[in-house]
Amino acid sequence: MTKKNKKDKKDKKEKKGGSKRLKKEVMMNRIVSLFQASPTEILNYKQVSKKIGAETQVQKLQVASLLRELTDVGYLVDTDLGRYRLNALGNVAVGTFVRRSNGRNSFIPEDGSTPIFVAERNSGHAMDGDKVKVQIFAKRKGKEPEGEVIEVLESKDRTFVGKLQVLKGFAFLVTENKTLANDIFIPKDKLKGGKNGDKAIVRIMEWPEDAKNPLGEVVDILGKAGQNTAEMHAILAEFGLPYKYPENVEKAAERIPDTIRLEDISQREDFRRVLTFTIDPKDAKDFDDALSARRLPNGNWEVGVHIADVTHYVHPDGVIDKEAYNRATSVYLVDRTIPMLPERLCNQICSLRPDEEKLCFSAIFELDSKANVLNSRICRTVIKSDRRFTYEEAQQVIETGEGDCKDAILALNALAKQLRERRFQNGAINFERYEVKFDIDEEGKPLRVYFKESKDANKLIEEFMLLANRTVAEFVGCPPKGKTKKTFVYRIHELPDPDKMQNFAAFIRRFGYNLKTEGTKTDVSKGINHLLDTVQGKPEENLIETVAIRAMQKARYSTDNVGHYGLAFDYYTHFTSPIRRYPDMMVHRLLERYLAGGRSVIKKKYEEMCEHCSSMEQVAANAERASIKYKQVEFMSDKLGRVYDGVISGVTEWGLYVELNENKCEGMIPMRDLDDDFYEFDEKNYCLIGRRTKRQYRLGDPITIRVAQANLERKQLDFQLIR
């Protein structure tokens, strides 16, 4: 028989579904997919065989055997002799749909049970974050649980950011979102003037059942892709954050008078003749805190922490207040601030600018030479700042002992150092991480990367803000004997997760360090501080600080006070930044109410507000990180091919993240480039291990790379390993 005849015979056999070509595993997967696609259909083995392409008698018998096997494990139900359907009765759950562009969608049940895999074919076009009802399939042995979306109960706002691709009769939005693999089809009449290459926000209008792509309409054009403002606004839009102020809110702010009435002053303590100053970053415009200082006749210092009285101007449930609550925080991108309040309030009326009379909410302290607080009070005041210092200017006074307000600044610095030392003795954790900053030209292009350090002037302000926040929290949280505790907004930080601490201790042992993870919370925190002191200046310093932070819980807002572990305070709140944080406005209003003898507010309502503010704080932090990442990629985009030394800053199943020593820019070596072996991810030990060579790439290892690619749209740097 010729080779051609043999091939023809083989092809013919394969076409017929020869038994050698349809393996048991393939058959099983086809049967499972068939029943999942039609969960209510009842089929016998012959119908199943026909639908999956099992044509020979041997294969049909194999199908019958597999159907019985799936019935035995509870995946299928035998409705009557030899007829089967999916066993999905009663397995319905409600929760959140999580969409991923790689098709690995999942369902998070609202009862907190195990997440369920949802294949793209079973997603019902649900979008990321939708509240859905899911039919959970019977679990197959050795397989992860699966389900199918049967109803979308609540839809998230379906807006996406991307670049327009405009063709002759239609357009697409090429999305950058990690939750949507499909581009969005846009009819020509829904483009809103958008042109090819524009950065745009698009809302999905519908996603027909049989359509590959959802249909959308342009909501807003942000500008040309690559332009700095367009890209910064795109980052905000990507995280659902506003990038412009509603006109009606701006107009409401314009109507607020900037003059102070005599009757407002008469009800306040007058600090206008007491030496008062602000210390802030050089580019700050919203000065929401000031310090006053005067020597008392007994030799002690009276220190006033004066905070802008925002709630005097912003009334509950007004348009400005509602907008501030929705935003919950100002957002600080690399090159701009997106304020929580309209600029007329945050940069003018409420900002504690020098030589202007301002209304404040204040905490006033009497401290002796050892920084012991002898007495304190919380009151409303009127102040007039004498001087606006930048941190650099105040630092120069501290270092030289010369300059404006030198006696007050030097005295406050000496007191702050003692407060700080006492805080660490009590178990506060000393995380002092640098901030990555950029010098940026007029067009937003990053020219230089530098690192911002916290010096004595920063620490001076920090300590007195901490003291004020703690004092306010204690004032409400520790009522006099016989008085009922009232609902309040606390800033809480729970104890670290014991398992994470054990893993952290195991991780640092490879660097030769030990950490006590048991004992009192003060013992543990002192151990962490000792470790952080020991690693200072060493190559692994930043790495160990990073892993230590990951082992900690996230601080958040709550009406249930559990204390603040990181600061070692039993009571703590946020009182000192009402211009840029809504929880501080909540605290000001509660203080005013309780100082006047008012009754406790409804706890449930305030807990919901706390949860919203905590959530928005996290969203803002993610947007801030995305803007830094974008600028890092932009900064490195003209350095392709250059070689840098770095350290492995992250280990994942898809590759290694590397942070460069010189500028702290982070990029990734994809797993596909580690082609000398098959590497397995050891999550517990933060490393990749070669199956054959046993070569290891560990978190914290020094590494040399070449810059391979800078993808601005994905905010991603790709590195090549230099062995």
N, C-alpha and C positions, 0 to 999 in steps of 0.2 A: 504493500500500500504506500502511495507517495505521501510526502510530508503534507502536501496540500489536502489530500483526501482525509488524512488523519485529523488535520485542523478543522476541516468542514464538519467531520463527524463529531469532534469535541464541541464545536460551537453549537451544533444542532442539539446535542445532549444538554449543554448549559442552558440553551433557550427553553428547553422543556422543563428545566428545573431539576436536573439530575441530582440524585441523593448526595453525591460527593460535594456539590457546590453549596448546598444549604445546610450549614452546620447547626447543631442544637442551640448554641448560644444566639445565633442570628435569628433562628426560628422563635426562640423565647422572647427576644426583644421585639420582634414583629407582632407577636400575639399580644404582648403587654401594650404596645403602642396602639394596636387596633381597638382594644377594649377601653383604653384611656380616651381615645378620640370619640368613641360612642358609648359613654358610660351606662346608657339605659337600654342599649340594643341587646337582644337575646339571640345567640348563634349556636349552631351545632358544629361538630368538628369538620364536616364537609364544607360548610360555609366559611369557616375560619381558614381552612386549607386554601380555598379558592382566593380569598382576599389577600393572603400573604404570599401566594405564589408557590405553594407546596402542591406539586402536580402528580408525582409518582405515588404508588400505593404505599411504598416504604415511608415516604415523608408524611402521608396522611395519617398513618398509624402512629408516627412520631408525634404529630400534632395532637392526636387523641390522648396520648400518654402525657404530654405537657399540660394539656387542659386539666387532666385529673390531678397532676402535680400542683398546679396553681390553685386548684380547689382545696387540696389537702392543707396548703399553708394559709388558706383563708383569703387569697387574693381574688378568686372568682367564686361565684355561687352557682351550684347545679340546680336550676329552677325546676326542671323535671328531667326525666331520664335523657341524658346526653345533650341538654341545652344549657348554655352558660351565659352569665352576664357578670359585669364588674361588681364586686362586693363593696359598695360604697354607702350602704344604708346607715344613717346615724352618724357618719364620720364627717360632719360639717363643722367648720370653725370660722370664727371672725378674727381678723387681725389686719396687719399692715403688709402691703405688697412692696417688695424691694426689687427693683428692676436693675439689671446690669447689662452693659453693652455686649458682653461676651456670651449672653444667653443663660448665664447661671443665675436665673431669677430665684427669689425665695419668698416665703410667706412667714411672717413673724406672728404667731398666735397672741392675742391680747391677754391670754391667761398665763403668759410667760413660759409655756412649754416649748419643746424643741422646734427650731425652725424647720420648715418643709421646703424641699426643692420643687420649683414649678418650671417645667420646660416651656420654651417659648411657644410651642404649639398649644399649650394649655393655659396661656396667660390671659386669654380673652382681651388682649390689648390694654390690660391694666397698666397704669403708670406708677412710677416710683412714688411711694408715700401714700397711695390710695388705700382707703379702708375697704377691704374686700371680704366676701364670703367664699370660702374654699371648700371643695369636696376633697377629703383626704382619702387617697387610695389605700387599700389594705397593704400592709408592709410585706415586702418580699424578703426572704432570708438573704442576708449579706448585702442588701441594697439599702440606700438611704431612703427615708420616707418621701413620698411624692404626693402632689395634689394638683387640682385644677380649679382655676377661678371660675365660679359660677355666677357671681354677681359683684358689681362694683357698687359699694354702699355710699361712699363719700369720695369725691375726686379732689385731689390736690390741684392747686393752680397749675395748669399745664402750659407753662411758658418756658421757652428754651432760648439760649443765646448761641449765636453762631455766625457764620459768614454766608452771605447770599451768593448763590450761583444762578444768575439770571440768563435764561436761554430765550429762544425766539417767542414761544407762545406760553411759557410757564417758567417757574423758578423753584429752586430748592433752598432750604436752609441746611447747610452742612454743619451739624451740631458738634460741639466740643464736650458734650455732657457724657460722663461715664455711665449714665443710666439709660442711654438710648442709642442703640446701634443704627437705627434707621434715620436717614435724612428726612426732613419734613417737606412735603410737596406743597407749593404755594401757587394758587391760581393767579394769573396776571393782574386781575382786578383787586387782589388782596395785598399788593406789594407796598402800598402807601408811599410810592415814590422811590422805593429802594432800588439801588443799582448794583450791578455785579461788583463783588468785592467789599460791599458794605457790611459792617458789623450790625446785627439786628437782633431784636427780641421778637420772637414769634410765639403765638398762642395756638395750640392744637385745637381745632374746631371739632373734628371727628376723626375716627379711625375705622373705616368700613371693615366689616368682618373679613372680606376676601381681598383687601388691599394690603400690599406690602408696606406702603408708606402712609403715615398719618397725613391728614390735610390740615394746613394751618393758615393763619393770617398774620401779617406784620403788625406788631403793637407799636414799635418805636424803632427809628433808625439812630444808632449811636455814633455813626461816623465811619470813616474808612478804616478797614482792618489795618493794624500797625500803628495808627495814630495814638498817642499816649492817652488822651482823654477818653477816646473811644474804648481803649483796652481797659482802663481803670473802671469806667462805667459798666463795661461788660462783666468785669469781676463782681461788681456789686449786684448786677442783675442776675448773674449766675447763682448767687446765694440768696436771691429774693430780697435784697436790701435796696432801699430807695437811693437814687442818685441825683434827685432834684427835689426841691421843696414845693408842696402844693401851694398854689397862689393864694387860696383863701386863708391858709395858715400864716403866710408872710404878711398878708393884709391885716390880720388880727394882731400880729406883733407890732406892725407900724402904728396901730391905734393906741398902744400902751404908752402913757406919758413917761418921759425920762426925768421928770422933776420929782423931788421928794416933798411930800406935804408936811407941814409943821406938826400936824396931829400924829403922823407916823413916827416922827422923831421923839415926841413927848412921851410915848409909851415904851421907849427903849433906853438901854444904858448907853451913855455917850462916850465913845472912845476916840472922838475926832482929835483930841489934843494929846493922845498917847502915841508914842513912836510906833508906827505900823509900816510893814513892808511886805512885798510879795517876792518869792524866789521861784522862778519857772524856767523852762527851756527857752532858748533865745528866739525860737520861732513861734512861741505861744501867743495867743490873742485872748483866750478865755481864762482869765485869772479867777479861779473859784475859791482860792484860799489865801489868807494873809495871816501873818503873825504880828502880834503887838507884844512889847516887852517894856516893863518898867521896874526899877528897883524900889522895893518897899522900905519904909523907915526901919523895919526890923532886920534888914539885910537880905531878906528873901526876894525872889523874883516872882512877879506876876506875869504870867504868859497867857495871852489870849489867842485862841485858834478861831479865826473869823472866817465863816463860810458864807458865800453869796446866798442871800435869802430869795431863792428862785421862786418858792411857792407863794411869796407875797404878790408876785406878778402873774403866776400861772395858776389858774383856779381849776379845781377838780371838774372833770367832764367837759371842759371847754375845748374848742377845736385845737388849741395849742397843746393842751394836756393829752388829748386823745392821740395826737400825732407823736408826742414824746413817748407815750406808753407803748405804742406800736413799735417804735424804733428801739426803745428801752436803753439804748446806749449810743454814744458817738462812735464812729468807726474811723480808725486811723490807718489809712493806706500809706504806702511809701511816700507819696508826694502830696497828699491832701488829707484834710479832715472832713468827714461827712457828719456834721453836727446833729445832736439829738434835738436841739432847740433852734429856732430861727436865729440868724446871725444878729439881728437887732437886739435880741436878748443875750445870747451867749458871748458876743464880742463887745457889746456896748452897755446896755442897761445893767446887766447882772455882773459883768466883768469888773473885778476890783482894781480898776486902773488908778494910777497915781494922781493925786491932787483932785480927786472927785469924791464927793460924799456918796457912800453906798450903804444899803441896808444889809445886815448880816444876821445869821443865826450863829451864836458863838459858845464855845466852851472855855471858861476862864479858870486858870489854875494858879495856886500859890505853891511854889516849890522851894525847898531849902537847898543848901549848897550840895547835898548828896542826892539831889533829884527825887527826894521823897515828896509826894503830893500831899500837902497838909490840908488843903481844902479845895473844893471846885464847885462851880455852878454852871448851869446851862441857861442862856438868856438870849433875847433878841437885842441887837445893838445897831448903832450907826457908827461907821468908821470913815477915816480919810487917809488913804495910803500915802506915806511920805516918799516912798522910793520903790521903783520896780527893779529888782536884781535879776540878772540871768544866773543860772547855776555857776557859770564860769566866773562871773564877777564876785559872787558870794564866796566861792572857793578861794579866790585870790585874797579876800579879806581874812579868811581863816588861816591861809598859809603865811601871809605877810604880817598879819596883825595890824594892818593899816587900811584906811578907807572909810567910806560913809557907814554910819551906824555900827562902827567896829565894836564898841563895848557890848551892845546888845547881841550882835551876831556871835561874838566870841563866847559870851555867857551862855547863849542858847546852844551853841555847839558843845560846850562842856557838859551841859545838862543832858543833851541828846545822847552823848556817848555813854553816860551812866545809865540812862534808860535802856539803851541798846544792850549794854553788857548784862544788865539785870534780866532782860528778856531772854537772852541766850542761856543764862544760868538757870532760868526756869524751864528750859527745854524747847525754846523756839528753834526752828531749823534754819540754818544760814545758807539759803540758796542765793548765790550771787552770779547769775549768768549774764554774759554780755549781750547787748542788742546789736544786730546788724543794721547799719545805716548806709545811705547812699548820698553822695554829692551828685546832684542832678542838674542838667542844663535847662535852658528856657523851654526846650521842646520835650522835656521829660526823659532825655537819654541819660542813663547812669554813667558818670565819668569815673567815679572812685567808690570803693567799698571801705568803710571804716567801722570800728567797734566802739560803741558807747559804754563807758564804764561808770559805775556809781561811786561818787566821791563823797567826802564829808558833808558838802553842801546839800547833796541829794539826801543823805542819811539824816541830816538835821530835820529837813521837812518831813521825811518819812516817819521819824519817831514821834513828832508832835501830832501828825495826822493819826497815827496808830493810837496814841494816848487819847485823843478826842473821840475816836470811834469806839474804843473800849469803854470810856467813861459814859458815853451816851447809852451804850448797850446795858451797862450795869445799872444805870439810873432807872431804866424801865424793867430790866430783867431781875433785879434784886430789890423788890419793894420792901418798905419797912414792915416790921412784924405786925401781923394782923391785917395787912392789906393784900388784896388778891392780885396775882400776876396778870398783867394785861397783854393782849396779843401785840406782837412786835415783829419787825423784819430783822432777822439776824443774818450775818455772813458766817456760814458754818464750813468747817473742814473736818471731815471724819477721819478716824484712825486709819492707817494703811491696811490694806487687805493682807492678812497673815501669809497666805500662799505666795503673793507677789513679793513680800519681804523675804520669805525663805528662798525664792528663786533669785532675788537680788543678791542675797548673802552668798549663795552658791556661785553666782556669776563673778563677783569681785574676788573670790578666793583664787581664781586663776591669775589675778594680778598680784597675789600675795597679801591681800587685805582680809581682815575678819570683821564681822559685824554681829553684835548681839541683837537677836530678834525677839527675845523674851524678856520679861520683867515689866516694870511700870512704863507708862508711855514716856515719862521723862528719861528713863534709862535708855530707851530705844532712840529717842530723838538726840540725846547727848552722844550716843554712839554714831549716829549719822553725821552729826556736826564734826566729831573727831575725824571721821573718814574724809569728809569734805575738806577739812583743814590739811590733812595728810597728803591728799592728792593735788593740792594747789601747785600750779607751775609744772606739773608732770604731764607727759604726753596723753595720758588717759584721763586727765581732769574733766574735760568736757563730756567725754563718753560716760564716765561714772555718774556725773551730775545728771545727764540725760536719762540714764537707766533708773537712777534714784527717783527722779520726778515721775517717771512712768509707773513706779511702784506706789506712788501716792494717789489718794483720791483727789477728785477735782473739787475745789471750793465752790459753793453755790449759795443761793439765798433760800431761806426757809423761816417759817414761823415757829418751828420746833428747834429750840436751841440745844445743840450738842457740843458747843464750844468750837474753838478753832485750833486744831492740832498743830498746824505749821507755825502759828504765832505763839502757841502755848498760852492762849487766853481762854478763860471759861466763858466770857461774854464778849462778843464782837459784832459790829455792824458796819454799814457804810453810810456815813453822815457827811463826809468832807468833799464830795464832788457832785453836787446836784445839777451842775451845768451839763455834765456829760453822762450821768447815770440816773436812770429813773428810780431805782431802789432808794437812792439818797433823798429824792423828792418824797417818796413814801415815808421815809424815816422823819423828815422835817414835819410833815403833816401830822404824823402820830405824836411826835414830841409836842407840837403846839396844842394838840387836843388833850394830851395827858397832863401837861403843865397847867392847863386851865381846869383840871379836875374832871375831864370828860370820861365817859364810860368806854369800856373795851370795844374794839371793832370786831366784826365777824371774822373769825379765824379762817374759815374755808375760803372766803373770797380773797383774803390776803395771801393764802398759800398758793392759790391759782396764779395770782399776780407774780409771786416769787418764782414759780416754775417758768412762767413766760419770760421773765427777766433773765433767769439763768440760761434758758434756751437761746435767747437772742445774744447774750454775751458770748456763747460758744460759736454761734453763726458769725458774729463780727470778728472773732479771733481767727476763724477759718478764712474769712475774706482777707484779713490783714496778712496772713501767711501766704495766701495765693498771690497777693500783690508783691510781696518780697520775692517769691519764687519767680514771678514774671520778670522782675528787674534783674534777678540773678542770671536768668537765661539770656536776657537782652545784653547784659554786661559781658557775658561769655561768648556771645554770638560772633564776635570778630577775633576770637582766640582759638578757632578750630585748628587742630593739629598740634597745639602746644601740650607740653608734658608738665604735670604737676604731681607733687606728693600730697597724699591725703590720708584719711583714716576711714575704715569701714564704719558707717554711721547707721546702717540698717541692713538686716538680712531677711530676705523673703524667698518664697518659693519661685518667684519670677526673676530674681537677680539680686545684686548687691548695690546698696546705696553707698556713695562715697562722698565725704565732706572734705573739700580741699583746705589744706592748712593755711594757705596764703590769704584767702578771701572768704572762706566758710561757705562758698557756693556748693550746692549738693547736686549730684547727678547719679545716673544708674549705669551699672554694667549689666546688660541683659543676660539672662541665663544662657541664651543661645551662643554667646561669645565665650563662655567657659567650656570650650569644646575639646579639652584634653581628657575629659572623663565624664561620667554621668554623676551629677551632684545631687545629693539628697538634702532636704531642709530639716535641720534639727532645731525645732522651735524653742525648746526648753533651754538649749545652750547657745542660742543666738548664732548659729553657724551653718555653713554648707559643708558637707563631707563627701569627698570623691569615693564612689563605690569601689573602684579598682585601686587607685593610688593612695586612698585614705587622706589625701590632701585636704586641709581645712581652711576655710575662710571664715574668720570669727569677727563678731562685732568688736570694734576697737583696734583691729589689726592695722598696722601701717601698710600703705599700698601706693603704687605709682600708676598713674593713668595718662592716657592721651585723650584730649577733648575730641569726640567724634562727630557730634551733631548737637545743634541747639534748635529745638522746635518751640517757637514762641506760642503757637496756637495751643499746644498741649502743655505749655509751661514745663518742658522737660529737657534736661541735658542728658545726652548719652555719652558714656565714657568707654574707652577700650582699655583693657588691662595690659600693662606692660610687665611681663613676668620678671 
